[in-house]
């Protein structure tokens, strides 16, 4: 986790483009609900899932390396075993933040991201954190 809620608030305020790794077009999935909420809150949400063509009017990409342009936050909805490879892609993409949703936490990958100068949020839901600050 970052150094408290002030850091999370700053991340939410300063970030504009969020790559949602593990995005789903299934409304029953957490990644769908979080992505929909973030899009409705004014963020550009880029779905990253090789099984999707697009979501909410945005083209989907098979991996982070395929996403054109900069990404502020890499929001991860994947099994922890997949997280180290995603973090390596986030480092290559020069993302500012890696956000490991609850269930996607990986301590080693978090340390790797921090060592590369990327801020890490782990075990917190981006939607819930945004809702707390924007009732």
N, C-alpha and C positions, 0 to 999 in steps of 0.2 A: 504494500500500500504506500501511497505517497505520504508526505508529512502532514497528514490531517486534512480536514474538510476545506481549508483555505486553498490548498493546492488543487483539490478537485473542482472547487468553484472557479478557480482561475482557468483550469483546463476547459471546463464547460463554456466559459465566457469567451476564451480566445480561439477555440477551435471552430472551424467551419466545415471541413471535409472529413467525413468518417468512413473508413472502409470497414464494412461489417463482414468479417471472415466467418463463413459458416451461415451466411444469410439463407433464409428459407422462404418459399412462397406459400408455406402451409401456415394458415392463421393460428393453428394450435401450438406452434413452436415459439419459444421465447424469443429467438432471433427475429422472427417476423414482427412480433409486437414491439420489441425495442426499436427495430429499424423504422417501423411505421411511426412510432412516437417521435423519434429523433427527426425524421423527415418533416413531420407536422410541426415540430418545434423550430424549423427553419434551417436545419443542417442539410448539407448535401450528403446523402447517404449512397455510397457505392457498394453494391453487393459483390461479394467475392465468394463464388461457388461454381465449380465447373459444371454442375448439373442445371444451372439456371441460365436463361437467356437474358433476363432482366427482372427488375422489381421496382415498383413505384415510379416508372418512367425513366429509370437509370439502367443502362446496359450493365450486365453482370460480367465479371472477369473470372477466369479460372484460378488465378493466383494474384498476389500483390504485385509481382513483377510486371504483370500485364496491364495494370491500372495506369492510364496516362496521367501525367501531372502529379503534383504534390498531394500528400495525404497528411492531415494533422494527427488523426487518431486511428489506430488499428484496433478495432473492437472485436475481440475474439470469442466466438461461440463454437469451440471445438474441444474434443477430448484432450486432456492434458498431454497425452503422448504426441499430439500433433503440434503443440505449442512451440517447442524449440525451433522447428523449421519455419514456422510463421514469423517468429521473432527474427530469425536470420533474414527473411525477406523484408521485414519492417526496417531492419538496419540498412539493408541495401536500398530501400526506398527513401531513407532519411526521414522516416516518420518522427514526429515530435513525441508521441505518446503511444504506448502499448497498454491497452485496457483489457485485462483478463477477467471476463465475466465470471460470476460464481459457477464453479464446476470446471472452469478452464484454467485454473491456477497451476503454475509450474514455477517453483522457486528458482531452479537453475536457469530457466529461460529469463525470468525476471532479473536475475543478477547479470546475465549476459546483456540484456537490453540496457540496464543501468550503466554497465561498463562501457557501452557504446554511446552513452550520453542521451539515452532515451528515457523519458519519465515513464514510470510504471504505476498503474493502478491495478490492484489484484483483489479479487473476491468481493467487489462491489458492483452493483448493477448501474450502468450508465443512465438508464431511464429513471430508476428510483432516485439516484443522486440528483438528476436534473429536476425531478418533480419536487424534491425537498426544497430546492432553492427557488422554484418557480411555481408556487401553489396556485 
